[in-house]
Amino acid sequence: MDSSLIRVLQVDDDPSLLELTGEFLKGEDDRLVLETATSADEGLDQIGDRPPDCIISDYDMPGKDGIEFLRKYKEKASRFSAEKISIFWWFHAVGHCIGPL
């Protein structure tokens, strides 16, 4: 993947919100690449060998909620040396940046 691209992972159990976010981000910046997951487990599987630059997560999801997703993400991502990970709660309008993992 091109290193100038900004990889955004959105995790939400509502496909219509995933689509809405995709439509919104299309016009914002050509470098944005949106990857989506409809569950926390699917989002964790998509991380692969490179964490996303930004995560947009729903809080209230069946199975693992947004908090549990981020806990598991942090465990999985601890092997990466990321300077900054941006995490946004979609409906709760809370943005939080985490320092080096």
Gaussian input, Z-matrix of N, CA and C with variables (Angstrom, degrees):
# hf/3-21g

backbone

0 1
 N
 C     1     B1
 C     2     B2     1     A1
 N     3     B3     2     A2     1     D1
 C     4     B4     3     A3     2     D2
 C     5     B5     4     A4     3     D3
 N     6     B6     5     A5     4     D4
 C     7     B7     6     A6     5     D5
 C     8     B8     7     A7     6     D6
 N     9     B9     8     A8     7     D7
 C    10    B10     9     A9     8     D8
 C    11    B11    10    A10     9     D9
 N    12    B12    11    A11    10    D10
 C    13    B13    12    A12    11    D11
 C    14    B14    13    A13    12    D12
 N    15    B15    14    A14    13    D13
 C    16    B16    15    A15    14    D14
 C    17    B17    16    A16    15    D15
 N    18    B18    17    A17    16    D16
 C    19    B19    18    A18    17    D17
 C    20    B20    19    A19    18    D18
 N    21    B21    20    A20    19    D19
 C    22    B22    21    A21    20    D20
 C    23    B23    22    A22    21    D21
 N    24    B24    23    A23    22    D22
 C    25    B25    24    A24    23    D23
 C    26    B26    25    A25    24    D24
 N    27    B27    26    A26    25    D25
 C    28    B28    27    A27    26    D26
 C    29    B29    28    A28    27    D27
 N    30    B30    29    A29    28    D28
 C    31    B31    30    A30    29    D29
 C    32    B32    31    A31    30    D30
 N    33    B33    32    A32    31    D31
 C    34    B34    33    A33    32    D32
 C    35    B35    34    A34    33    D33
 N    36    B36    35    A35    34    D34
 C    37    B37    36    A36    35    D35
 C    38    B38    37    A37    36    D36
 N    39    B39    38    A38    37    D37
 C    40    B40    39    A39    38    D38
 C    41    B41    40    A40    39    D39
 N    42    B42    41    A41    40    D40
 C    43    B43    42    A42    41    D41
 C    44    B44    43    A43    42    D42
 N    45    B45    44    A44    43    D43
 C    46    B46    45    A45    44    D44
 C    47    B47    46    A46    45    D45
 N    48    B48    47    A47    46    D46
 C    49    B49    48    A48    47    D47
 C    50    B50    49    A49    48    D48
 N    51    B51    50    A50    49    D49
 C    52    B52    51    A51    50    D50
 C    53    B53    52    A52    51    D51
 N    54    B54    53    A53    52    D52
 C    55    B55    54    A54    53    D53
 C    56    B56    55    A55    54    D54
 N    57    B57    56    A56    55    D55
 C    58    B58    57    A57    56    D56
 C    59    B59    58    A58    57    D57
 N    60    B60    59    A59    58    D58
 C    61    B61    60    A60    59    D59
 C    62    B62    61    A61    60    D60
 N    63    B63    62    A62    61    D61
 C    64    B64    63    A63    62    D62
 C    65    B65    64    A64    63    D63
 N    66    B66    65    A65    64    D64
 C    67    B67    66    A66    65    D65
 C    68    B68    67    A67    66    D66
 N    69    B69    68    A68    67    D67
 C    70    B70    69    A69    68    D68
 C    71    B71    70    A70    69    D69
 N    72    B72    71    A71    70    D70
 C    73    B73    72    A72    71    D71
 C    74    B74    73    A73    72    D72
 N    75    B75    74    A74    73    D73
 C    76    B76    75    A75    74    D74
 C    77    B77    76    A76    75    D75
 N    78    B78    77    A77    76    D76
 C    79    B79    78    A78    77    D77
 C    80    B80    79    A79    78    D78
 N    81    B81    80    A80    79    D79
 C    82    B82    81    A81    80    D80
 C    83    B83    82    A82    81    D81
 N    84    B84    83    A83    82    D82
 C    85    B85    84    A84    83    D83
 C    86    B86    85    A85    84    D84
 N    87    B87    86    A86    85    D85
 C    88    B88    87    A87    86    D86
 C    89    B89    88    A88    87    D87
 N    90    B90    89    A89    88    D88
 C    91    B91    90    A90    89    D89
 C    92    B92    91    A91    90    D90
 N    93    B93    92    A92    91    D91
 C    94    B94    93    A93    92    D92
 C    95    B95    94    A94    93    D93
 N    96    B96    95    A95    94    D94
 C    97    B97    96    A96    95    D95
 C    98    B98    97    A97    96    D96
 N    99    B99    98    A98    97    D97
 C   100   B100    99    A99    98    D98
 C   101   B101   100   A100    99    D99
 N   102   B102   101   A101   100   D100
 C   103   B103   102   A102   101   D101
 C   104   B104   103   A103   102   D102
 N   105   B105   104   A104   103   D103
 C   106   B106   105   A105   104   D104
 C   107   B107   106   A106   105   D105
 N   108   B108   107   A107   106   D106
 C   109   B109   108   A108   107   D107
 C   110   B110   109   A109   108   D108
 N   111   B111   110   A110   109   D109
 C   112   B112   111   A111   110   D110
 C   113   B113   112   A112   111   D111
 N   114   B114   113   A113   112   D112
 C   115   B115   114   A114   113   D113
 C   116   B116   115   A115   114   D114
 N   117   B117   116   A116   115   D115
 C   118   B118   117   A117   116   D116
 C   119   B119   118   A118   117   D117
 N   120   B120   119   A119   118   D118
 C   121   B121   120   A120   119   D119
 C   122   B122   121   A121   120   D120
 N   123   B123   122   A122   121   D121
 C   124   B124   123   A123   122   D122
 C   125   B125   124   A124   123   D123
 N   126   B126   125   A125   124   D124
 C   127   B127   126   A126   125   D125
 C   128   B128   127   A127   126   D126
 N   129   B129   128   A128   127   D127
 C   130   B130   129   A129   128   D128
 C   131   B131   130   A130   129   D129
 N   132   B132   131   A131   130   D130
 C   133   B133   132   A132   131   D131
 C   134   B134   133   A133   132   D132
 N   135   B135   134   A134   133   D133
 C   136   B136   135   A135   134   D134
 C   137   B137   136   A136   135   D135
 N   138   B138   137   A137   136   D136
 C   139   B139   138   A138   137   D137
 C   140   B140   139   A139   138   D138
 N   141   B141   140   A140   139   D139
 C   142   B142   141   A141   140   D140
 C   143   B143   142   A142   141   D141
 N   144   B144   143   A143   142   D142
 C   145   B145   144   A144   143   D143
 C   146   B146   145   A145   144   D144
 N   147   B147   146   A146   145   D145
 C   148   B148   147   A147   146   D146
 C   149   B149   148   A148   147   D147
 N   150   B150   149   A149   148   D148
 C   151   B151   150   A150   149   D149
 C   152   B152   151   A151   150   D150
 N   153   B153   152   A152   151   D151
 C   154   B154   153   A153   152   D152
 C   155   B155   154   A154   153   D153
 N   156   B156   155   A155   154   D154
 C   157   B157   156   A156   155   D155
 C   158   B158   157   A157   156   D156
 N   159   B159   158   A158   157   D157
 C   160   B160   159   A159   158   D158
 C   161   B161   160   A160   159   D159
 N   162   B162   161   A161   160   D160
 C   163   B163   162   A162   161   D161
 C   164   B164   163   A163   162   D162
 N   165   B165   164   A164   163   D163
 C   166   B166   165   A165   164   D164
 C   167   B167   166   A166   165   D165
 N   168   B168   167   A167   166   D166
 C   169   B169   168   A168   167   D167
 C   170   B170   169   A169   168   D168
 N   171   B171   170   A170   169   D169
 C   172   B172   171   A171   170   D170
 C   173   B173   172   A172   171   D171
 N   174   B174   173   A173   172   D172
 C   175   B175   174   A174   173   D173
 C   176   B176   175   A175   174   D174
 N   177   B177   176   A176   175   D175
 C   178   B178   177   A177   176   D176
 C   179   B179   178   A178   177   D177
 N   180   B180   179   A179   178   D178
 C   181   B181   180   A180   179   D179
 C   182   B182   181   A181   180   D180
 N   183   B183   182   A182   181   D181
 C   184   B184   183   A183   182   D182
 C   185   B185   184   A184   183   D183
 N   186   B186   185   A185   184   D184
 C   187   B187   186   A186   185   D185
 C   188   B188   187   A187   186   D186
 N   189   B189   188   A188   187   D187
 C   190   B190   189   A189   188   D188
 C   191   B191   190   A190   189   D189
 N   192   B192   191   A191   190   D190
 C   193   B193   192   A192   191   D191
 C   194   B194   193   A193   192   D192
 N   195   B195   194   A194   193   D193
 C   196   B196   195   A195   194   D194
 C   197   B197   196   A196   195   D195
 N   198   B198   197   A197   196   D196
 C   199   B199   198   A198   197   D197
 C   200   B200   199   A199   198   D198
 N   201   B201   200   A200   199   D199
 C   202   B202   201   A201   200   D200
 C   203   B203   202   A202   201   D201
 N   204   B204   203   A203   202   D202
 C   205   B205   204   A204   203   D203
 C   206   B206   205   A205   204   D204
 N   207   B207   206   A206   205   D205
 C   208   B208   207   A207   206   D206
 C   209   B209   208   A208   207   D207
 N   210   B210   209   A209   208   D208
 C   211   B211   210   A210   209   D209
 C   212   B212   211   A211   210   D210
 N   213   B213   212   A212   211   D211
 C   214   B214   213   A213   212   D212
 C   215   B215   214   A214   213   D213
 N   216   B216   215   A215   214   D214
 C   217   B217   216   A216   215   D215
 C   218   B218   217   A217   216   D216
 N   219   B219   218   A218   217   D217
 C   220   B220   219   A219   218   D218
 C   221   B221   220   A220   219   D219
 N   222   B222   221   A221   220   D220
 C   223   B223   222   A222   221   D221
 C   224   B224   223   A223   222   D222
 N   225   B225   224   A224   223   D223
 C   226   B226   225   A225   224   D224
 C   227   B227   226   A226   225   D225
 N   228   B228   227   A227   226   D226
 C   229   B229   228   A228   227   D227
 C   230   B230   229   A229   228   D228
 N   231   B231   230   A230   229   D229
 C   232   B232   231   A231   230   D230
 C   233   B233   232   A232   231   D231
 N   234   B234   233   A233   232   D232
 C   235   B235   234   A234   233   D233
 C   236   B236   235   A235   234   D234
 N   237   B237   236   A236   235   D235
 C   238   B238   237   A237   236   D236
 C   239   B239   238   A238   237   D237
 N   240   B240   239   A239   238   D238
 C   241   B241   240   A240   239   D239
 C   242   B242   241   A241   240   D240
 N   243   B243   242   A242   241   D241
 C   244   B244   243   A243   242   D242
 C   245   B245   244   A244   243   D243
 N   246   B246   245   A245   244   D244
 C   247   B247   246   A246   245   D245
 C   248   B248   247   A247   246   D246
 N   249   B249   248   A248   247   D247
 C   250   B250   249   A249   248   D248
 C   251   B251   250   A250   249   D249
 N   252   B252   251   A251   250   D250
 C   253   B253   252   A252   251   D251
 C   254   B254   253   A253   252   D252
 N   255   B255   254   A254   253   D253
 C   256   B256   255   A255   254   D254
 C   257   B257   256   A256   255   D255
 N   258   B258   257   A257   256   D256
 C   259   B259   258   A258   257   D257
 C   260   B260   259   A259   258   D258
 N   261   B261   260   A260   259   D259
 C   262   B262   261   A261   260   D260
 C   263   B263   262   A262   261   D261
 N   264   B264   263   A263   262   D262
 C   265   B265   264   A264   263   D263
 C   266   B266   265   A265   264   D264
 N   267   B267   266   A266   265   D265
 C   268   B268   267   A267   266   D266
 C   269   B269   268   A268   267   D267
 N   270   B270   269   A269   268   D268
 C   271   B271   270   A270   269   D269
 C   272   B272   271   A271   270   D270
 N   273   B273   272   A272   271   D271
 C   274   B274   273   A273   272   D272
 C   275   B275   274   A274   273   D273
 N   276   B276   275   A275   274   D274
 C   277   B277   276   A276   275   D275
 C   278   B278   277   A277   276   D276
 N   279   B279   278   A278   277   D277
 C   280   B280   279   A279   278   D278
 C   281   B281   280   A280   279   D279
 N   282   B282   281   A281   280   D280
 C   283   B283   282   A282   281   D281
 C   284   B284   283   A283   282   D282
 N   285   B285   284   A284   283   D283
 C   286   B286   285   A285   284   D284
 C   287   B287   286   A286   285   D285
 N   288   B288   287   A287   286   D286
 C   289   B289   288   A288   287   D287
 C   290   B290   289   A289   288   D288
 N   291   B291   290   A290   289   D289
 C   292   B292   291   A291   290   D290
 C   293   B293   292   A292   291   D291
 N   294   B294   293   A293   292   D292
 C   295   B295   294   A294   293   D293
 C   296   B296   295   A295   294   D294
 N   297   B297   296   A296   295   D295
 C   298   B298   297   A297   296   D296
 C   299   B299   298   A298   297   D297
 N   300   B300   299   A299   298   D298
 C   301   B301   300   A300   299   D299
 C   302   B302   301   A301   300   D300

   B1=1.4448
   B2=1.5240
   B3=1.3077
   B4=1.4608
   B5=1.5271
   B6=1.3298
   B7=1.4671
   B8=1.5252
   B9=1.3311
   B10=1.4597
   B11=1.5300
   B12=1.3349
   B13=1.4563
   B14=1.5195
   B15=1.3242
   B16=1.4583
   B17=1.5247
   B18=1.3052
   B19=1.4567
   B20=1.5320
   B21=1.3322
   B22=1.4591
   B23=1.5228
   B24=1.3328
   B25=1.4593
   B26=1.5125
   B27=1.3424
   B28=1.4558
   B29=1.5154
   B30=1.3310
   B31=1.4532
   B32=1.5244
   B33=1.3293
   B34=1.4603
   B35=1.5227
   B36=1.3165
   B37=1.4625
   B38=1.5287
   B39=1.3204
   B40=1.4664
   B41=1.5320
   B42=1.3459
   B43=1.4711
   B44=1.5334
   B45=1.3388
   B46=1.4706
   B47=1.5384
   B48=1.3221
   B49=1.4651
   B50=1.5194
   B51=1.3143
   B52=1.4701
   B53=1.5316
   B54=1.3151
   B55=1.4674
   B56=1.5307
   B57=1.3242
   B58=1.4656
   B59=1.5288
   B60=1.3193
   B61=1.4682
   B62=1.5221
   B63=1.3290
   B64=1.4619
   B65=1.5145
   B66=1.3229
   B67=1.4645
   B68=1.5270
   B69=1.3226
   B70=1.4654
   B71=1.5276
   B72=1.3295
   B73=1.4630
   B74=1.5254
   B75=1.3274
   B76=1.4697
   B77=1.5219
   B78=1.3065
   B79=1.4605
   B80=1.5156
   B81=1.3162
   B82=1.4574
   B83=1.5243
   B84=1.3135
   B85=1.4653
   B86=1.5276
   B87=1.3127
   B88=1.4661
   B89=1.5259
   B90=1.3207
   B91=1.4673
   B92=1.5245
   B93=1.3445
   B94=1.4631
   B95=1.5213
   B96=1.3195
   B97=1.4567
   B98=1.5232
   B99=1.3457
   B100=1.4572
   B101=1.5187
   B102=1.3180
   B103=1.4530
   B104=1.5182
   B105=1.3357
   B106=1.4532
   B107=1.5179
   B108=1.3204
   B109=1.4595
   B110=1.5236
   B111=1.3234
   B112=1.4602
   B113=1.5248
   B114=1.3205
   B115=1.4684
   B116=1.5262
   B117=1.3202
   B118=1.4657
   B119=1.5216
   B120=1.3346
   B121=1.4652
   B122=1.5241
   B123=1.3169
   B124=1.4668
   B125=1.5282
   B126=1.3310
   B127=1.4626
   B128=1.5201
   B129=1.3316
   B130=1.4606
   B131=1.5202
   B132=1.3296
   B133=1.4632
   B134=1.5279
   B135=1.3321
   B136=1.4687
   B137=1.5286
   B138=1.3049
   B139=1.4712
   B140=1.5150
   B141=1.3143
   B142=1.4557
   B143=1.5106
   B144=1.3339
   B145=1.4624
   B146=1.5210
   B147=1.3017
   B148=1.4642
   B149=1.5230
   B150=1.3247
   B151=1.4614
   B152=1.5273
   B153=1.3258
   B154=1.4635
   B155=1.5197
   B156=1.3123
   B157=1.4618
   B158=1.5249
   B159=1.3265
   B160=1.4568
   B161=1.5206
   B162=1.3249
   B163=1.4598
   B164=1.5175
   B165=1.3219
   B166=1.4566
   B167=1.5184
   B168=1.3283
   B169=1.4594
   B170=1.5140
   B171=1.3143
   B172=1.4486
   B173=1.5240
   B174=1.3071
   B175=1.4620
   B176=1.5236
   B177=1.3173
   B178=1.4625
   B179=1.5249
   B180=1.3417
   B181=1.4668
   B182=1.5240
   B183=1.3276
   B184=1.4644
   B185=1.5325
   B186=1.3110
   B187=1.4737
   B188=1.5116
   B189=1.3121
   B190=1.4670
   B191=1.5294
   B192=1.3286
   B193=1.4700
   B194=1.5294
   B195=1.3139
   B196=1.4608
   B197=1.5200
   B198=1.3380
   B199=1.4668
   B200=1.5284
   B201=1.3353
   B202=1.4630
   B203=1.5283
   B204=1.3323
   B205=1.4654
   B206=1.5296
   B207=1.3435
   B208=1.4609
   B209=1.5266
   B210=1.3260
   B211=1.4743
   B212=1.5229
   B213=1.3317
   B214=1.4731
   B215=1.5187
   B216=1.3316
   B217=1.4597
   B218=1.5297
   B219=1.3259
   B220=1.4613
   B221=1.5297
   B222=1.3383
   B223=1.4680
   B224=1.5261
   B225=1.3300
   B226=1.4640
   B227=1.5250
   B228=1.3147
   B229=1.4645
   B230=1.5200
   B231=1.3174
   B232=1.4597
   B233=1.5261
   B234=1.3265
   B235=1.4709
   B236=1.5272
   B237=1.3147
   B238=1.4572
   B239=1.5186
   B240=1.3205
   B241=1.4630
   B242=1.5133
   B243=1.3000
   B244=1.4623
   B245=1.5211
   B246=1.3150
   B247=1.4523
   B248=1.5184
   B249=1.3141
   B250=1.4538
   B251=1.5216
   B252=1.2927
   B253=1.4607
   B254=1.5232
   B255=1.2982
   B256=1.4585
   B257=1.5125
   B258=1.3167
   B259=1.4620
   B260=1.5207
   B261=1.3063
   B262=1.4577
   B263=1.5173
   B264=1.3134
   B265=1.4649
   B266=1.5132
   B267=1.2863
   B268=1.4553
   B269=1.5174
   B270=1.3092
   B271=1.4576
   B272=1.5155
   B273=1.2787
   B274=1.4476
   B275=1.5231
   B276=1.3171
   B277=1.4703
   B278=1.5208
   B279=1.3148
   B280=1.4500
   B281=1.5177
   B282=1.3067
   B283=1.4579
   B284=1.5179
   B285=1.3117
   B286=1.4539
   B287=1.5167
   B288=1.2991
   B289=1.4501
   B290=1.5216
   B291=1.3025
   B292=1.4553
   B293=1.5171
   B294=1.3215
   B295=1.4543
   B296=1.5277
   B297=1.3138
   B298=1.4657
   B299=1.5161
   B300=1.3316
   B301=1.4676
   B302=1.5019
   A1=109.57
   A2=116.25
   A3=123.31
   A4=110.02
   A5=117.79
   A6=121.17
   A7=112.97
   A8=118.22
   A9=119.65
   A10=112.06
   A11=116.22
   A12=120.02
   A13=110.53
   A14=115.79
   A15=122.43
   A16=107.15
   A17=115.42
   A18=121.71
   A19=109.58
   A20=116.11
   A21=122.94
   A22=107.93
   A23=116.42
   A24=121.48
   A25=107.98
   A26=116.55
   A27=120.76
   A28=108.50
   A29=115.39
   A30=122.44
   A31=108.01
   A32=116.18
   A33=121.23
   A34=108.04
   A35=117.04
   A36=120.12
   A37=112.77
   A38=117.54
   A39=121.89
   A40=109.48
   A41=117.31
   A42=120.08
   A43=113.80
   A44=117.62
   A45=118.87
   A46=110.76
   A47=117.59
   A48=119.56
   A49=111.31
   A50=116.93
   A51=119.94
   A52=109.61
   A53=115.99
   A54=120.80
   A55=110.95
   A56=116.97
   A57=121.38
   A58=111.24
   A59=116.51
   A60=120.37
   A61=110.53
   A62=116.09
   A63=120.29
   A64=111.78
   A65=116.29
   A66=120.43
   A67=110.77
   A68=116.99
   A69=121.02
   A70=111.41
   A71=116.25
   A72=120.18
   A73=113.10
   A74=117.62
   A75=120.70
   A76=112.13
   A77=116.72
   A78=120.16
   A79=114.54
   A80=118.29
   A81=121.00
   A82=113.67
   A83=117.30
   A84=120.17
   A85=107.80
   A86=117.05
   A87=121.26
   A88=112.89
   A89=117.02
   A90=119.81
   A91=113.16
   A92=117.20
   A93=120.65
   A94=111.40
   A95=115.57
   A96=122.17
   A97=106.25
   A98=116.32
   A99=121.09
   A100=110.40
   A101=115.12
   A102=121.89
   A103=105.78
   A104=117.32
   A105=120.00
   A106=111.60
   A107=113.50
   A108=121.27
   A109=107.35
   A110=116.71
   A111=120.40
   A112=112.95
   A113=116.95
   A114=120.80
   A115=108.62
   A116=115.07
   A117=119.77
   A118=110.64
   A119=116.61
   A120=119.37
   A121=111.94
   A122=117.12
   A123=120.71
   A124=110.41
   A125=116.94
   A126=120.93
   A127=111.57
   A128=116.86
   A129=120.76
   A130=111.27
   A131=116.85
   A132=120.82
   A133=111.86
   A134=117.21
   A135=120.81
   A136=113.61
   A137=117.61
   A138=119.31
   A139=111.72
   A140=117.72
   A141=121.12
   A142=112.68
   A143=116.11
   A144=122.01
   A145=113.07
   A146=117.26
   A147=120.37
   A148=108.86
   A149=117.89
   A150=119.34
   A151=110.55
   A152=116.75
   A153=118.69
   A154=110.18
   A155=115.50
   A156=120.68
   A157=110.93
   A158=115.58
   A159=121.16
   A160=108.57
   A161=116.11
   A162=121.82
   A163=108.22
   A164=116.20
   A165=122.53
   A166=104.70
   A167=116.70
   A168=119.78
   A169=111.77
   A170=115.08
   A171=121.28
   A172=106.81
   A173=116.58
   A174=120.12
   A175=110.64
   A176=116.95
   A177=122.33
   A178=110.25
   A179=115.62
   A180=121.85
   A181=108.60
   A182=116.93
   A183=118.63
   A184=110.70
   A185=116.42
   A186=119.45
   A187=108.76
   A188=116.98
   A189=121.57
   A190=109.03
   A191=116.25
   A192=118.43
   A193=108.96
   A194=116.50
   A195=120.94
   A196=113.39
   A197=117.22
   A198=120.47
   A199=110.26
   A200=116.41
   A201=120.11
   A202=110.64
   A203=117.31
   A204=121.30
   A205=110.02
   A206=116.66
   A207=120.05
   A208=111.86
   A209=117.50
   A210=119.72
   A211=110.38
   A212=115.96
   A213=120.54
   A214=110.55
   A215=116.61
   A216=120.88
   A217=109.92
   A218=115.94
   A219=120.01
   A220=110.82
   A221=117.02
   A222=120.58
   A223=110.73
   A224=115.39
   A225=120.58
   A226=111.14
   A227=116.85
   A228=121.37
   A229=112.45
   A230=118.39
   A231=119.72
   A232=112.29
   A233=116.85
   A234=119.34
   A235=112.08
   A236=117.82
   A237=122.15
   A238=109.09
   A239=116.16
   A240=118.82
   A241=107.86
   A242=114.86
   A243=120.19
   A244=109.13
   A245=115.90
   A246=119.04
   A247=111.11
   A248=115.98
   A249=119.49
   A250=109.17
   A251=115.36
   A252=121.13
   A253=105.78
   A254=118.03
   A255=121.52
   A256=109.12
   A257=116.09
   A258=121.49
   A259=107.39
   A260=115.91
   A261=121.04
   A262=109.54
   A263=116.27
   A264=120.62
   A265=106.35
   A266=116.75
   A267=123.23
   A268=112.43
   A269=118.74
   A270=120.21
   A271=113.70
   A272=117.35
   A273=119.42
   A274=112.25
   A275=116.75
   A276=123.15
   A277=112.69
   A278=115.99
   A279=120.47
   A280=107.12
   A281=118.18
   A282=122.07
   A283=108.61
   A284=116.27
   A285=118.98
   A286=108.71
   A287=116.73
   A288=120.95
   A289=108.98
   A290=115.72
   A291=121.46
   A292=107.52
   A293=116.77
   A294=121.88
   A295=110.59
   A296=117.31
   A297=121.14
   A298=111.67
   A299=115.18
   A300=119.91
   A301=111.00
   D1=138.10
   D2=179.06
   D3=-58.09
   D4=127.18
   D5=-176.09
   D6=-69.51
   D7=-14.65
   D8=177.76
   D9=-83.07
   D10=-10.34
   D11=178.35
   D12=-76.81
   D13=149.42
   D14=178.47
   D15=-107.98
   D16=109.70
   D17=-176.13
   D18=-86.43
   D19=117.67
   D20=-179.70
   D21=-112.61
   D22=126.12
   D23=175.81
   D24=-108.24
   D25=120.09
   D26=175.87
   D27=-109.99
   D28=128.58
   D29=179.80
   D30=-117.26
   D31=116.44
   D32=-179.42
   D33=-157.96
   D34=137.56
   D35=-179.70
   D36=-80.69
   D37=-2.06
   D38=179.08
   D39=-104.29
   D40=104.57
   D41=-177.91
   D42=-58.54
   D43=-30.40
   D44=-179.30
   D45=-67.62
   D46=-32.67
   D47=176.64
   D48=-73.08
   D49=-34.66
   D50=174.95
   D51=-61.39
   D52=-43.29
   D53=179.68
   D54=-65.67
   D55=-43.12
   D56=179.45
   D57=-60.73
   D58=-44.44
   D59=178.40
   D60=-62.31
   D61=-42.50
   D62=178.58
   D63=-58.92
   D64=-43.65
   D65=179.11
   D66=-64.31
   D67=-40.98
   D68=179.79
   D69=-64.47
   D70=-45.78
   D71=-175.08
   D72=-71.79
   D73=-25.63
   D74=-179.85
   D75=-52.89
   D76=-41.28
   D77=-176.16
   D78=-88.44
   D79=-4.49
   D80=-174.67
   D81=-82.10
   D82=-46.14
   D83=-174.53
   D84=-161.86
   D85=128.19
   D86=-178.36
   D87=-65.33
   D88=-17.33
   D89=-179.27
   D90=-81.32
   D91=-13.49
   D92=-177.23
   D93=-74.06
   D94=128.73
   D95=175.73
   D96=-121.27
   D97=112.55
   D98=-177.57
   D99=-92.63
   D100=125.18
   D101=172.58
   D102=-113.82
   D103=140.43
   D104=-175.42
   D105=-124.48
   D106=154.51
   D107=175.71
   D108=-143.99
   D109=141.73
   D110=-178.79
   D111=-98.48
   D112=8.11
   D113=174.69
   D114=-155.43
   D115=161.55
   D116=178.11
   D117=-61.63
   D118=-42.96
   D119=-179.71
   D120=-62.16
   D121=-41.13
   D122=177.75
   D123=-64.05
   D124=-40.42
   D125=178.07
   D126=-62.49
   D127=-41.99
   D128=178.18
   D129=-63.88
   D130=-38.07
   D131=178.57
   D132=-65.20
   D133=-30.61
   D134=-176.61
   D135=-78.56
   D136=-12.36
   D137=-177.80
   D138=-61.58
   D139=-42.85
   D140=176.97
   D141=60.87
   D142=-139.17
   D143=-177.23
   D144=-91.43
   D145=-3.27
   D146=-178.34
   D147=-139.14
   D148=121.97
   D149=179.77
   D150=-71.22
   D151=155.18
   D152=175.46
   D153=-68.11
   D154=159.87
   D155=176.32
   D156=-77.75
   D157=-25.62
   D158=-177.67
   D159=-148.43
   D160=142.02
   D161=175.12
   D162=-119.66
   D163=131.62
   D164=171.07
   D165=-116.02
   D166=116.31
   D167=-174.06
   D168=-127.59
   D169=138.52
   D170=168.85
   D171=-71.78
   D172=153.03
   D173=177.07
   D174=-90.76
   D175=-47.60
   D176=-172.50
   D177=-95.77
   D178=95.53
   D179=179.07
   D180=-129.64
   D181=150.83
   D182=175.78
   D183=-67.68
   D184=154.17
   D185=-176.90
   D186=77.96
   D187=-117.00
   D188=176.41
   D189=-84.04
   D190=130.57
   D191=175.47
   D192=-83.01
   D193=-178.89
   D194=-176.72
   D195=-61.10
   D196=-35.69
   D197=179.47
   D198=-66.11
   D199=-46.92
   D200=179.60
   D201=-64.52
   D202=-38.35
   D203=176.58
   D204=-57.17
   D205=-47.78
   D206=-177.49
   D207=-69.07
   D208=-33.68
   D209=174.80
   D210=-61.96
   D211=-47.67
   D212=179.31
   D213=-65.41
   D214=-38.14
   D215=178.34
   D216=-61.32
   D217=-45.81
   D218=-178.37
   D219=-62.04
   D220=-39.59
   D221=176.07
   D222=-61.31
   D223=-47.19
   D224=-177.69
   D225=-68.49
   D226=-38.09
   D227=-175.15
   D228=-82.58
   D229=-4.93
   D230=-177.22
   D231=-62.53
   D232=-18.62
   D233=178.49
   D234=-80.36
   D235=-8.93
   D236=177.97
   D237=-94.17
   D238=148.30
   D239=174.46
   D240=-103.44
   D241=83.09
   D242=-179.02
   D243=-95.42
   D244=136.32
   D245=177.35
   D246=-74.45
   D247=-38.95
   D248=-177.65
   D249=-154.56
   D250=135.92
   D251=174.26
   D252=-120.41
   D253=129.13
   D254=177.95
   D255=-99.19
   D256=131.46
   D257=-179.50
   D258=-128.59
   D259=130.92
   D260=-178.99
   D261=-126.70
   D262=131.68
   D263=172.57
   D264=-87.26
   D265=114.35
   D266=-172.21
   D267=-57.12
   D268=-53.78
   D269=-174.92
   D270=-90.80
   D271=-17.32
   D272=-175.92
   D273=-96.49
   D274=0.02
   D275=174.68
   D276=50.59
   D277=40.15
   D278=176.90
   D279=-114.42
   D280=122.63
   D281=175.81
   D282=-107.49
   D283=138.42
   D284=-178.80
   D285=-145.17
   D286=133.03
   D287=176.11
   D288=-107.01
   D289=134.98
   D290=179.03
   D291=-105.86
   D292=135.89
   D293=178.93
   D294=-71.94
   D295=-164.83
   D296=-178.77
   D297=-54.08
   D298=136.83
   D299=-178.93
   D300=-83.14

